[in-house]
Amino acid sequence: MKKYQELVFIITGILLLLTTIIFVVYSINFLIKITGEIASDETIKIKEITRFNFDALEKLEITQ
């Protein structure tokens, strides 16, 4: 009976270790994929700066 408990303990430990390793590898792979998509040339574009026309706002008496 004691050998059976030791065997179950060892198998459980190995399964937990494998699950942890698979999760870590999957997470790193996911982060690399997302980082590559974010850093691609197509997503990095110079955006125009939105400028507000404060003179027109004053004419409309929206600002003081």
All heavy atoms as TSV, in Angstrom:
chain	resi	resn	atom	element	x	y	z
A	1	MET	N	N	0.827	-1.193	0.000
A	1	MET	CA	C	0.000	0.000	0.000
A	1	MET	C	C	0.869	1.254	0.000
A	1	MET	O	O	0.527	2.220	-0.660
A	1	MET	CB	C	-0.918	-0.043	1.237
A	1	MET	CG	C	-1.910	1.075	1.279
A	1	MET	SD	S	-3.138	0.846	-0.012
A	1	MET	CE	C	-4.273	2.084	0.403
A	2	LYS	N	N	1.971	1.236	0.720
A	2	LYS	CA	C	2.837	2.401	0.785
A	2	LYS	C	C	3.489	2.668	-0.572
A	2	LYS	O	O	3.642	3.820	-0.975
A	2	LYS	CB	C	3.891	2.215	1.860
A	2	LYS	CG	C	4.733	3.452	2.052
A	2	LYS	CD	C	5.520	3.361	3.327
A	2	LYS	CE	C	6.451	4.528	3.412
A	2	LYS	NZ	N	6.140	5.435	4.454
A	3	LYS	N	N	3.868	1.597	-1.287
A	3	LYS	CA	C	4.465	1.771	-2.608
A	3	LYS	C	C	3.446	2.388	-3.572
A	3	LYS	O	O	3.808	3.188	-4.433
A	3	LYS	CB	C	4.958	0.429	-3.158
A	3	LYS	CG	C	6.188	-0.077	-2.457
A	3	LYS	CD	C	6.711	-1.326	-3.126
A	3	LYS	CE	C	7.959	-1.794	-2.406
A	3	LYS	NZ	N	8.579	-2.938	-3.070
A	4	TYR	N	N	2.191	1.997	-3.441
A	4	TYR	CA	C	1.132	2.553	-4.282
A	4	TYR	C	C	0.990	4.062	-4.026
A	4	TYR	O	O	0.871	4.846	-4.978
A	4	TYR	CB	C	-0.189	1.833	-4.001
A	4	TYR	CG	C	-1.354	2.402	-4.767
A	4	TYR	CD1	C	-1.507	2.154	-6.129
A	4	TYR	CD2	C	-2.309	3.180	-4.116
A	4	TYR	CE1	C	-2.570	2.686	-6.835
A	4	TYR	CE2	C	-3.382	3.705	-4.806
A	4	TYR	CZ	C	-3.512	3.461	-6.173
A	4	TYR	OH	O	-4.572	3.985	-6.867
A	5	GLN	N	N	1.029	4.479	-2.773
A	5	GLN	CA	C	0.924	5.900	-2.437
A	5	GLN	C	C	2.123	6.667	-2.979
A	5	GLN	O	O	1.973	7.783	-3.484
A	5	GLN	CB	C	0.828	6.078	-0.930
A	5	GLN	CG	C	-0.511	5.681	-0.349
A	5	GLN	CD	C	-0.556	5.836	1.168
A	5	GLN	OE1	O	0.490	5.962	1.812
A	5	GLN	NE2	N	-1.759	5.800	1.727
A	6	GLU	N	N	3.311	6.086	-2.879
A	6	GLU	CA	C	4.507	6.743	-3.407
A	6	GLU	C	C	4.421	6.873	-4.925
A	6	GLU	O	O	4.794	7.902	-5.491
A	6	GLU	CB	C	5.755	5.960	-3.017
A	6	GLU	CG	C	6.090	6.042	-1.543
A	6	GLU	CD	C	7.299	5.180	-1.174
A	6	GLU	OE1	O	7.884	4.561	-2.086
A	6	GLU	OE2	O	7.633	5.140	0.019
A	7	LEU	N	N	3.928	5.837	-5.585
A	7	LEU	CA	C	3.786	5.864	-7.033
A	7	LEU	C	C	2.773	6.930	-7.459
A	7	LEU	O	O	3.019	7.690	-8.404
A	7	LEU	CB	C	3.352	4.490	-7.550
A	7	LEU	CG	C	3.241	4.340	-9.060
A	7	LEU	CD1	C	4.605	4.552	-9.707
A	7	LEU	CD2	C	2.688	2.977	-9.412
A	8	VAL	N	N	1.648	7.021	-6.763
A	8	VAL	CA	C	0.649	8.046	-7.055
A	8	VAL	C	C	1.236	9.434	-6.816
A	8	VAL	O	O	1.019	10.362	-7.610
A	8	VAL	CB	C	-0.628	7.824	-6.206
A	8	VAL	CG1	C	-1.562	9.022	-6.303
A	8	VAL	CG2	C	-1.338	6.555	-6.626
A	9	PHE	N	N	2.008	9.593	-5.764
A	9	PHE	CA	C	2.635	10.875	-5.456
A	9	PHE	C	C	3.615	11.262	-6.564
A	9	PHE	O	O	3.623	12.420	-7.018
A	9	PHE	CB	C	3.355	10.790	-4.107
A	9	PHE	CG	C	4.022	12.065	-3.703
A	9	PHE	CD1	C	3.276	13.143	-3.246
A	9	PHE	CD2	C	5.401	12.196	-3.784
A	9	PHE	CE1	C	3.896	14.323	-2.875
A	9	PHE	CE2	C	6.019	13.366	-3.411
A	9	PHE	CZ	C	5.267	14.430	-2.963
A	10	ILE	N	N	4.410	10.336	-7.030
A	10	ILE	CA	C	5.390	10.621	-8.087
A	10	ILE	C	C	4.677	10.954	-9.391
A	10	ILE	O	O	5.031	11.920	-10.081
A	10	ILE	CB	C	6.355	9.428	-8.267
A	10	ILE	CG1	C	7.270	9.319	-7.042
A	10	ILE	CG2	C	7.189	9.588	-9.529
A	10	ILE	CD1	C	8.106	8.052	-7.013
A	11	ILE	N	N	3.656	10.193	-9.746
A	11	ILE	CA	C	2.912	10.450	-10.987
A	11	ILE	C	C	2.208	11.802	-10.925
A	11	ILE	O	O	2.220	12.574	-11.887
A	11	ILE	CB	C	1.916	9.304	-11.268
A	11	ILE	CG1	C	2.675	8.027	-11.621
A	11	ILE	CG2	C	0.945	9.684	-12.375
A	11	ILE	CD1	C	1.809	6.796	-11.746
A	12	THR	N	N	1.634	12.124	-9.784
A	12	THR	CA	C	0.980	13.423	-9.616
A	12	THR	C	C	1.987	14.560	-9.746
A	12	THR	O	O	1.713	15.576	-10.398
A	12	THR	CB	C	0.271	13.505	-8.251
A	12	THR	OG1	O	-0.640	12.411	-8.130
A	12	THR	CG2	C	-0.483	14.814	-8.094
A	13	GLY	N	N	3.148	14.392	-9.162
A	13	GLY	CA	C	4.192	15.414	-9.270
A	13	GLY	C	C	4.650	15.614	-10.698
A	13	GLY	O	O	4.832	16.751	-11.157
A	14	ILE	N	N	4.814	14.512	-11.424
A	14	ILE	CA	C	5.239	14.613	-12.817
A	14	ILE	C	C	4.166	15.294	-13.661
A	14	ILE	O	O	4.472	16.152	-14.498
A	14	ILE	CB	C	5.587	13.204	-13.371
A	14	ILE	CG1	C	6.866	12.686	-12.704
A	14	ILE	CG2	C	5.752	13.227	-14.877
A	14	ILE	CD1	C	7.179	11.231	-13.014
A	15	LEU	N	N	2.902	14.946	-13.434
A	15	LEU	CA	C	1.818	15.584	-14.179
A	15	LEU	C	C	1.725	17.084	-13.883
A	15	LEU	O	O	1.504	17.896	-14.794
A	15	LEU	CB	C	0.488	14.903	-13.865
A	15	LEU	CG	C	0.307	13.501	-14.462
A	15	LEU	CD1	C	-1.002	12.886	-13.964
A	15	LEU	CD2	C	0.327	13.557	-15.972
A	16	LEU	N	N	1.904	17.450	-12.628
A	16	LEU	CA	C	1.889	18.882	-12.282
A	16	LEU	C	C	3.063	19.614	-12.925
A	16	LEU	O	O	2.916	20.747	-13.414
A	16	LEU	CB	C	1.920	19.061	-10.770
A	16	LEU	CG	C	0.619	18.747	-10.039
A	16	LEU	CD1	C	0.837	18.790	-8.527
A	16	LEU	CD2	C	-0.469	19.711	-10.438
A	17	LEU	N	N	4.224	18.993	-12.934
A	17	LEU	CA	C	5.408	19.593	-13.559
A	17	LEU	C	C	5.184	19.769	-15.056
A	17	LEU	O	O	5.473	20.843	-15.609
A	17	LEU	CB	C	6.644	18.738	-13.293
A	17	LEU	CG	C	7.953	19.258	-13.882
A	17	LEU	CD1	C	8.326	20.582	-13.253
A	17	LEU	CD2	C	9.052	18.231	-13.684
A	18	LEU	N	N	4.672	18.745	-15.715
A	18	LEU	CA	C	4.399	18.844	-17.153
A	18	LEU	C	C	3.357	19.909	-17.456
A	18	LEU	O	O	3.490	20.679	-18.412
A	18	LEU	CB	C	3.950	17.486	-17.697
A	18	LEU	CG	C	5.025	16.417	-17.820
A	18	LEU	CD1	C	4.407	15.100	-18.240
A	18	LEU	CD2	C	6.095	16.846	-18.793
A	19	THR	N	N	2.313	19.982	-16.635
A	19	THR	CA	C	1.280	21.003	-16.824
A	19	THR	C	C	1.869	22.402	-16.681
A	19	THR	O	O	1.573	23.298	-17.476
A	19	THR	CB	C	0.145	20.805	-15.804
A	19	THR	OG1	O	-0.365	19.477	-15.920
A	19	THR	CG2	C	-0.972	21.804	-16.019
A	20	THR	N	N	2.720	22.591	-15.694
A	20	THR	CA	C	3.357	23.896	-15.491
A	20	THR	C	C	4.263	24.248	-16.661
A	20	THR	O	O	4.240	25.388	-17.150
A	20	THR	CB	C	4.155	23.898	-14.180
A	20	THR	OG1	O	3.288	23.529	-13.107
A	20	THR	CG2	C	4.752	25.265	-13.902
A	21	ILE	N	N	5.041	23.307	-17.136
A	21	ILE	CA	C	5.947	23.559	-18.260
A	21	ILE	C	C	5.142	23.896	-19.514
A	21	ILE	O	O	5.480	24.846	-20.229
A	21	ILE	CB	C	6.871	22.348	-18.490
A	21	ILE	CG1	C	7.879	22.233	-17.355
A	21	ILE	CG2	C	7.594	22.457	-19.830
A	21	ILE	CD1	C	8.700	20.966	-17.372
A	22	ILE	N	N	4.076	23.149	-19.789
A	22	ILE	CA	C	3.248	23.418	-20.963
A	22	ILE	C	C	2.623	24.806	-20.861
A	22	ILE	O	O	2.589	25.563	-21.842
A	22	ILE	CB	C	2.174	22.328	-21.126
A	22	ILE	CG1	C	2.833	21.015	-21.539
A	22	ILE	CG2	C	1.107	22.745	-22.126
A	22	ILE	CD1	C	1.910	19.821	-21.487
A	23	PHE	N	N	2.146	25.177	-19.684
A	23	PHE	CA	C	1.540	26.497	-19.505
A	23	PHE	C	C	2.551	27.615	-19.730
A	23	PHE	O	O	2.254	28.613	-20.395
A	23	PHE	CB	C	0.937	26.615	-18.100
A	23	PHE	CG	C	0.346	27.954	-17.815
A	23	PHE	CD1	C	-0.862	28.329	-18.390
A	23	PHE	CD2	C	0.999	28.857	-16.995
A	23	PHE	CE1	C	-1.408	29.574	-18.141
A	23	PHE	CE2	C	0.462	30.099	-16.738
A	23	PHE	CZ	C	-0.748	30.463	-17.312
A	24	VAL	N	N	3.754	27.453	-19.208
A	24	VAL	CA	C	4.794	28.479	-19.366
A	24	VAL	C	C	5.189	28.608	-20.834
A	24	VAL	O	O	5.313	29.730	-21.360
A	24	VAL	CB	C	6.017	28.167	-18.478
A	24	VAL	CG1	C	7.197	29.046	-18.833
A	24	VAL	CG2	C	5.652	28.334	-17.009
A	25	VAL	N	N	5.374	27.502	-21.515
A	25	VAL	CA	C	5.755	27.546	-22.932
A	25	VAL	C	C	4.645	28.189	-23.752
A	25	VAL	O	O	4.907	29.031	-24.622
A	25	VAL	CB	C	6.085	26.124	-23.451
A	25	VAL	CG1	C	6.218	26.099	-24.958
A	25	VAL	CG2	C	7.358	25.610	-22.802
A	26	TYR	N	N	3.398	27.834	-23.492
A	26	TYR	CA	C	2.272	28.426	-24.201
A	26	TYR	C	C	2.205	29.938	-23.951
A	26	TYR	O	O	1.972	30.716	-24.877
A	26	TYR	CB	C	0.961	27.768	-23.771
A	26	TYR	CG	C	-0.256	28.403	-24.378
A	26	TYR	CD1	C	-0.615	28.149	-25.694
A	26	TYR	CD2	C	-1.042	29.281	-23.638
A	26	TYR	CE1	C	-1.730	28.740	-26.264
A	26	TYR	CE2	C	-2.157	29.876	-24.198
A	26	TYR	CZ	C	-2.497	29.605	-25.510
A	26	TYR	OH	O	-3.599	30.200	-26.054
A	27	SER	N	N	2.411	30.359	-22.717
A	27	SER	CA	C	2.359	31.787	-22.379
A	27	SER	C	C	3.462	32.567	-23.087
A	27	SER	O	O	3.220	33.657	-23.616
A	27	SER	CB	C	2.481	31.981	-20.868
A	27	SER	OG	O	1.409	31.360	-20.214
A	28	ILE	N	N	4.668	32.021	-23.100
A	28	ILE	CA	C	5.780	32.693	-23.770
A	28	ILE	C	C	5.518	32.772	-25.271
A	28	ILE	O	O	5.750	33.809	-25.895
A	28	ILE	CB	C	7.109	31.980	-23.459
A	28	ILE	CG1	C	7.476	32.185	-21.993
A	28	ILE	CG2	C	8.231	32.487	-24.363
A	28	ILE	CD1	C	8.662	31.377	-21.529
A	29	ASN	N	N	5.015	31.691	-25.846
A	29	ASN	CA	C	4.690	31.688	-27.268
A	29	ASN	C	C	3.624	32.732	-27.581
A	29	ASN	O	O	3.720	33.457	-28.572
A	29	ASN	CB	C	4.221	30.293	-27.694
A	29	ASN	CG	C	4.044	30.180	-29.176
A	29	ASN	OD1	O	4.662	30.904	-29.941
A	29	ASN	ND2	N	3.185	29.273	-29.593
A	30	PHE	N	N	2.612	32.838	-26.744
A	30	PHE	CA	C	1.558	33.826	-26.929
A	30	PHE	C	C	2.118	35.244	-26.856
A	30	PHE	O	O	1.790	36.099	-27.692
A	30	PHE	CB	C	0.477	33.620	-25.859
A	30	PHE	CG	C	-0.616	34.639	-25.904
A	30	PHE	CD1	C	-1.601	34.572	-26.868
A	30	PHE	CD2	C	-0.656	35.664	-24.972
A	30	PHE	CE1	C	-2.618	35.510	-26.910
A	30	PHE	CE2	C	-1.666	36.608	-25.003
A	30	PHE	CZ	C	-2.645	36.530	-25.978
A	31	LEU	N	N	2.980	35.506	-25.884
A	31	LEU	CA	C	3.564	36.841	-25.743
A	31	LEU	C	C	4.436	37.202	-26.940
A	31	LEU	O	O	4.421	38.343	-27.407
A	31	LEU	CB	C	4.376	36.928	-24.451
A	31	LEU	CG	C	3.555	36.971	-23.167
A	31	LEU	CD1	C	4.485	36.911	-21.961
A	31	LEU	CD2	C	2.700	38.211	-23.111
A	32	ILE	N	N	5.196	36.245	-27.440
A	32	ILE	CA	C	6.040	36.496	-28.613
A	32	ILE	C	C	5.171	36.805	-29.822
A	32	ILE	O	O	5.465	37.722	-30.595
A	32	ILE	CB	C	6.966	35.294	-28.873
A	32	ILE	CG1	C	8.020	35.204	-27.780
A	32	ILE	CG2	C	7.623	35.388	-30.239
A	32	ILE	CD1	C	8.856	33.936	-27.822
A	33	LYS	N	N	4.089	36.056	-29.996
A	33	LYS	CA	C	3.191	36.278	-31.124
A	33	LYS	C	C	2.553	37.658	-31.049
A	33	LYS	O	O	2.537	38.401	-32.033
A	33	LYS	CB	C	2.109	35.198	-31.138
A	33	LYS	CG	C	1.120	35.341	-32.257
A	33	LYS	CD	C	0.074	34.250	-32.178
A	33	LYS	CE	C	-1.021	34.480	-33.199
A	33	LYS	NZ	N	-2.115	33.528	-33.071
A	34	ILE	N	N	2.020	38.022	-29.890
A	34	ILE	CA	C	1.362	39.325	-29.733
A	34	ILE	C	C	2.362	40.467	-29.892
A	34	ILE	O	O	2.075	41.479	-30.530
A	34	ILE	CB	C	0.655	39.400	-28.359
A	34	ILE	CG1	C	-0.474	38.384	-28.301
A	34	ILE	CG2	C	0.129	40.796	-28.076
A	34	ILE	CD1	C	-1.568	38.609	-29.316
A	35	THR	N	N	3.562	40.310	-29.342
A	35	THR	CA	C	4.583	41.348	-29.457
A	35	THR	C	C	4.983	41.541	-30.908
A	35	THR	O	O	5.184	42.672	-31.361
A	35	THR	CB	C	5.817	40.981	-28.613
A	35	THR	OG1	O	5.407	40.750	-27.277
A	35	THR	CG2	C	6.845	42.084	-28.641
A	36	GLY	N	N	5.078	40.452	-31.656
A	36	GLY	CA	C	5.413	40.548	-33.076
A	36	GLY	C	C	4.339	41.273	-33.859
A	36	GLY	O	O	4.635	42.071	-34.753
A	37	GLU	N	N	3.085	41.021	-33.538
A	37	GLU	CA	C	1.992	41.708	-34.227
A	37	GLU	C	C	1.967	43.194	-33.894
A	37	GLU	O	O	1.708	44.029	-34.762
A	37	GLU	CB	C	0.650	41.076	-33.856
A	37	GLU	CG	C	0.445	39.699	-34.426
A	37	GLU	CD	C	-0.854	39.073	-33.973
A	37	GLU	OE1	O	-1.634	39.744	-33.270
A	37	GLU	OE2	O	-1.080	37.899	-34.308
A	38	ILE	N	N	2.245	43.521	-32.662
A	38	ILE	CA	C	2.213	44.927	-32.245
A	38	ILE	C	C	3.373	45.699	-32.862
A	38	ILE	O	O	3.223	46.843	-33.269
A	38	ILE	CB	C	2.243	45.029	-30.702
A	38	ILE	CG1	C	0.929	44.515	-30.139
A	38	ILE	CG2	C	2.496	46.453	-30.247
A	38	ILE	CD1	C	0.913	44.407	-28.644
A	39	ALA	N	N	4.527	45.071	-32.952
A	39	ALA	CA	C	5.726	45.756	-33.422
A	39	ALA	C	C	5.894	45.708	-34.932
A	39	ALA	O	O	6.903	46.186	-35.444
A	39	ALA	CB	C	6.960	45.152	-32.748
A	40	SER	N	N	4.943	45.168	-35.667
A	40	SER	CA	C	5.083	45.087	-37.124
A	40	SER	C	C	5.022	46.486	-37.735
A	40	SER	O	O	4.478	47.427	-37.156
A	40	SER	CB	C	4.012	44.189	-37.720
A	40	SER	OG	O	2.753	44.805	-37.602
A	41	ASP	N	N	5.587	46.608	-38.926
A	41	ASP	CA	C	5.653	47.913	-39.591
A	41	ASP	C	C	4.282	48.448	-39.951
A	41	ASP	O	O	4.079	49.655	-40.019
A	41	ASP	CB	C	6.511	47.813	-40.851
A	41	ASP	CG	C	7.974	47.572	-40.526
A	41	ASP	OD1	O	8.385	47.935	-39.404
A	41	ASP	OD2	O	8.692	47.035	-41.383
A	42	GLU	N	N	3.334	47.574	-40.219
A	42	GLU	CA	C	2.010	48.032	-40.621
A	42	GLU	C	C	1.259	48.702	-39.483
A	42	GLU	O	O	0.451	49.590	-39.713
A	42	GLU	CB	C	1.202	46.855	-41.153
A	42	GLU	CG	C	1.785	46.254	-42.408
A	42	GLU	CD	C	1.047	45.007	-42.840
A	42	GLU	OE1	O	0.074	44.634	-42.155
A	42	GLU	OE2	O	1.439	44.414	-43.849
A	43	THR	N	N	1.493	48.267	-38.271
A	43	THR	CA	C	0.755	48.845	-37.153
A	43	THR	C	C	1.416	50.115	-36.625
A	43	THR	O	O	0.758	50.904	-35.951
A	43	THR	CB	C	0.629	47.835	-36.004
A	43	THR	OG1	O	1.928	47.406	-35.606
A	43	THR	CG2	C	-0.199	46.644	-36.420
A	44	ILE	N	N	2.699	50.282	-36.920
A	44	ILE	CA	C	3.390	51.485	-36.447
A	44	ILE	C	C	3.344	52.526	-37.565
A	44	ILE	O	O	4.028	52.425	-38.561
A	44	ILE	CB	C	4.857	51.182	-36.064
A	44	ILE	CG1	C	4.895	50.163	-34.949
A	44	ILE	CG2	C	5.571	52.458	-35.665
A	44	ILE	CD1	C	6.296	49.709	-34.595
A	45	LYS	N	N	2.491	53.492	-37.404
A	45	LYS	CA	C	2.350	54.561	-38.379
A	45	LYS	C	C	2.352	55.880	-37.630
A	45	LYS	O	O	1.888	55.970	-36.503
A	45	LYS	CB	C	1.047	54.412	-39.171
A	45	LYS	CG	C	1.005	53.167	-40.022
A	45	LYS	CD	C	-0.308	53.073	-40.767
A	45	LYS	CE	C	-0.340	51.795	-41.592
A	45	LYS	NZ	N	-1.618	51.626	-42.265
A	46	ILE	N	N	2.870	56.867	-38.293
A	46	ILE	CA	C	2.864	58.198	-37.693
A	46	ILE	C	C	1.448	58.757	-37.834
A	46	ILE	O	O	0.921	58.884	-38.932
A	46	ILE	CB	C	3.889	59.111	-38.367
A	46	ILE	CG1	C	5.292	58.539	-38.189
A	46	ILE	CG2	C	3.777	60.521	-37.813
A	46	ILE	CD1	C	6.357	59.303	-38.935
A	47	LYS	N	N	0.854	59.050	-36.716
A	47	LYS	CA	C	-0.505	59.580	-36.732
A	47	LYS	C	C	-0.452	61.094	-36.679
A	47	LYS	O	O	0.422	61.678	-36.047
A	47	LYS	CB	C	-1.292	59.043	-35.539
A	47	LYS	CG	C	-1.464	57.555	-35.587
A	47	LYS	CD	C	-2.290	57.078	-34.419
A	47	LYS	CE	C	-2.466	55.579	-34.497
A	47	LYS	NZ	N	-3.260	55.060	-33.393
A	48	GLU	N	N	-1.413	61.704	-37.371
A	48	GLU	CA	C	-1.492	63.153	-37.331
A	48	GLU	C	C	-1.945	63.600	-35.957
A	48	GLU	O	O	-2.787	62.963	-35.324
A	48	GLU	CB	C	-2.484	63.659	-38.373
A	48	GLU	CG	C	-2.000	63.535	-39.790
A	48	GLU	CD	C	-2.962	64.197	-40.753
A	48	GLU	OE1	O	-3.660	65.156	-40.352
A	48	GLU	OE2	O	-3.031	63.732	-41.890
A	49	ILE	N	N	-1.396	64.697	-35.519
A	49	ILE	CA	C	-1.776	65.255	-34.232
A	49	ILE	C	C	-3.056	66.052	-34.432
A	49	ILE	O	O	-3.136	66.915	-35.313
A	49	ILE	CB	C	-0.659	66.152	-33.672
A	49	ILE	CG1	C	0.596	65.315	-33.439
A	49	ILE	CG2	C	-1.112	66.835	-32.393
A	49	ILE	CD1	C	1.806	66.128	-33.053
A	50	THR	N	N	-4.040	65.770	-33.637
A	50	THR	CA	C	-5.301	66.498	-33.717
A	50	THR	C	C	-5.126	67.857	-33.065
A	50	THR	O	O	-4.678	67.961	-31.927
A	50	THR	CB	C	-6.418	65.719	-32.999
A	50	THR	OG1	O	-6.489	64.410	-33.552
A	50	THR	CG2	C	-7.750	66.410	-33.145
A	51	ARG	N	N	-5.443	68.874	-33.812
A	51	ARG	CA	C	-5.288	70.237	-33.306
A	51	ARG	C	C	-6.683	70.855	-33.123
A	51	ARG	O	O	-7.557	70.684	-33.949
A	51	ARG	CB	C	-4.461	71.072	-34.271
A	51	ARG	CG	C	-3.084	70.463	-34.501
A	51	ARG	CD	C	-2.151	71.481	-35.111
A	51	ARG	NE	N	-0.887	70.892	-35.492
A	51	ARG	CZ	C	0.125	70.706	-34.686
A	51	ARG	NH1	N	0.028	71.053	-33.426
A	51	ARG	NH2	N	1.245	70.166	-35.117
A	52	PHE	N	N	-6.821	71.566	-32.056
A	52	PHE	CA	C	-8.084	72.228	-31.768
A	52	PHE	C	C	-8.017	73.680	-32.218
A	52	PHE	O	O	-7.021	74.370	-31.998
A	52	PHE	CB	C	-8.396	72.178	-30.267
A	52	PHE	CG	C	-8.677	70.780	-29.778
A	52	PHE	CD1	C	-7.704	70.062	-29.112
A	52	PHE	CD2	C	-9.908	70.204	-29.993
A	52	PHE	CE1	C	-7.958	68.783	-28.665
A	52	PHE	CE2	C	-10.174	68.925	-29.558
A	52	PHE	CZ	C	-9.191	68.210	-28.887
A	53	ASN	N	N	-9.074	74.132	-32.813
A	53	ASN	CA	C	-9.171	75.514	-33.247
A	53	ASN	C	C	-9.841	76.310	-32.127
A	53	ASN	O	O	-11.066	76.434	-32.067
A	53	ASN	CB	C	-9.975	75.593	-34.555
A	53	ASN	CG	C	-9.937	76.965	-35.150
A	53	ASN	OD1	O	-9.481	77.919	-34.523
A	53	ASN	ND2	N	-10.437	77.080	-36.375
A	54	PHE	N	N	-9.007	76.863	-31.234
A	54	PHE	CA	C	-9.538	77.575	-30.081
A	54	PHE	C	C	-10.188	78.895	-30.474
A	54	PHE	O	O	-11.107	79.365	-29.808
A	54	PHE	CB	C	-8.433	77.804	-29.045
A	54	PHE	CG	C	-7.988	76.526	-28.377
A	54	PHE	CD1	C	-6.741	75.990	-28.643
A	54	PHE	CD2	C	-8.820	75.862	-27.499
A	54	PHE	CE1	C	-6.338	74.803	-28.035
A	54	PHE	CE2	C	-8.428	74.688	-26.889
A	54	PHE	CZ	C	-7.180	74.154	-27.159
A	55	ASP	N	N	-9.719	79.493	-31.565
A	55	ASP	CA	C	-10.345	80.744	-32.014
A	55	ASP	C	C	-11.792	80.507	-32.410
A	55	ASP	O	O	-12.679	81.306	-32.101
A	55	ASP	CB	C	-9.559	81.336	-33.193
A	55	ASP	CG	C	-8.158	81.761	-32.786
A	55	ASP	OD1	O	-7.978	82.122	-31.591
A	55	ASP	OD2	O	-7.256	81.715	-33.622
A	56	ALA	N	N	-12.058	79.419	-33.104
A	56	ALA	CA	C	-13.432	79.101	-33.503
A	56	ALA	C	C	-14.282	78.793	-32.282
A	56	ALA	O	O	-15.464	79.154	-32.233
A	56	ALA	CB	C	-13.440	77.929	-34.461
A	57	LEU	N	N	-13.701	78.166	-31.277
A	57	LEU	CA	C	-14.444	77.886	-30.042
A	57	LEU	C	C	-14.808	79.178	-29.322
A	57	LEU	O	O	-15.902	79.315	-28.779
A	57	LEU	CB	C	-13.644	76.965	-29.129
A	57	LEU	CG	C	-13.454	75.529	-29.605
A	57	LEU	CD1	C	-12.555	74.775	-28.627
A	57	LEU	CD2	C	-14.794	74.819	-29.718
A	58	GLU	N	N	-13.905	80.156	-29.362
A	58	GLU	CA	C	-14.206	81.430	-28.723
A	58	GLU	C	C	-15.297	82.182	-29.479
A	58	GLU	O	O	-16.143	82.831	-28.873
A	58	GLU	CB	C	-12.935	82.282	-28.629
A	58	GLU	CG	C	-11.961	81.762	-27.589
A	58	GLU	CD	C	-10.655	82.563	-27.566
A	58	GLU	OE1	O	-10.502	83.500	-28.354
A	58	GLU	OE2	O	-9.798	82.201	-26.728
A	59	LYS	N	N	-15.286	82.054	-30.814
A	59	LYS	CA	C	-16.335	82.702	-31.606
A	59	LYS	C	C	-17.708	82.079	-31.307
A	59	LYS	O	O	-18.727	82.765	-31.341
A	59	LYS	CB	C	-16.027	82.577	-33.084
A	59	LYS	CG	C	-14.873	83.417	-33.536
A	59	LYS	CD	C	-14.603	83.229	-35.022
A	59	LYS	CE	C	-13.359	83.993	-35.437
A	59	LYS	NZ	N	-13.012	83.741	-36.848
A	60	LEU	N	N	-17.717	80.806	-31.044
A	60	LEU	CA	C	-18.977	80.136	-30.713
A	60	LEU	C	C	-19.343	80.318	-29.241
A	60	LEU	O	O	-20.383	79.851	-28.797
A	60	LEU	CB	C	-18.860	78.630	-31.005
A	60	LEU	CG	C	-18.694	78.263	-32.471
A	60	LEU	CD1	C	-18.418	76.773	-32.591
A	60	LEU	CD2	C	-19.949	78.625	-33.252
A	61	GLU	N	N	-18.502	80.990	-28.497
A	61	GLU	CA	C	-18.674	81.268	-27.072
A	61	GLU	C	C	-18.767	79.993	-26.247
A	61	GLU	O	O	-19.508	79.896	-25.269
A	61	GLU	CB	C	-19.888	82.162	-26.836
A	61	GLU	CG	C	-19.771	83.514	-27.493
A	61	GLU	CD	C	-20.995	84.376	-27.290
A	61	GLU	OE1	O	-21.958	83.931	-26.632
A	61	GLU	OE2	O	-20.975	85.509	-27.778
A	62	ILE	N	N	-18.007	79.007	-26.673
A	62	ILE	CA	C	-17.953	77.761	-25.915
A	62	ILE	C	C	-16.917	77.879	-24.806
A	62	ILE	O	O	-17.096	77.358	-23.712
A	62	ILE	CB	C	-17.628	76.569	-26.849
A	62	ILE	CG1	C	-18.794	76.361	-27.830
A	62	ILE	CG2	C	-17.335	75.300	-26.065
A	62	ILE	CD1	C	-18.566	75.301	-28.856
A	63	THR	N	N	-15.833	78.598	-25.093
A	63	THR	CA	C	-14.806	78.808	-24.069
A	63	THR	C	C	-14.832	80.251	-23.625
A	63	THR	O	O	-15.400	81.117	-24.270
A	63	THR	CB	C	-13.407	78.477	-24.627
A	63	THR	OG1	O	-13.147	79.322	-25.752
A	63	THR	CG2	C	-13.318	77.025	-25.035
A	64	GLN	N	N	-14.174	80.505	-22.534
A	64	GLN	CA	C	-14.144	81.867	-22.009
A	64	GLN	C	C	-12.858	82.537	-22.368
A	64	GLN	O	O	-11.833	82.048	-22.465
A	64	GLN	CB	C	-14.308	81.835	-20.494
A	64	GLN	CG	C	-15.661	81.343	-20.094
A	64	GLN	CD	C	-15.801	81.280	-18.581
A	64	GLN	OE1	O	-14.841	81.373	-17.836
A	64	GLN	NE2	N	-17.031	81.134	-18.131
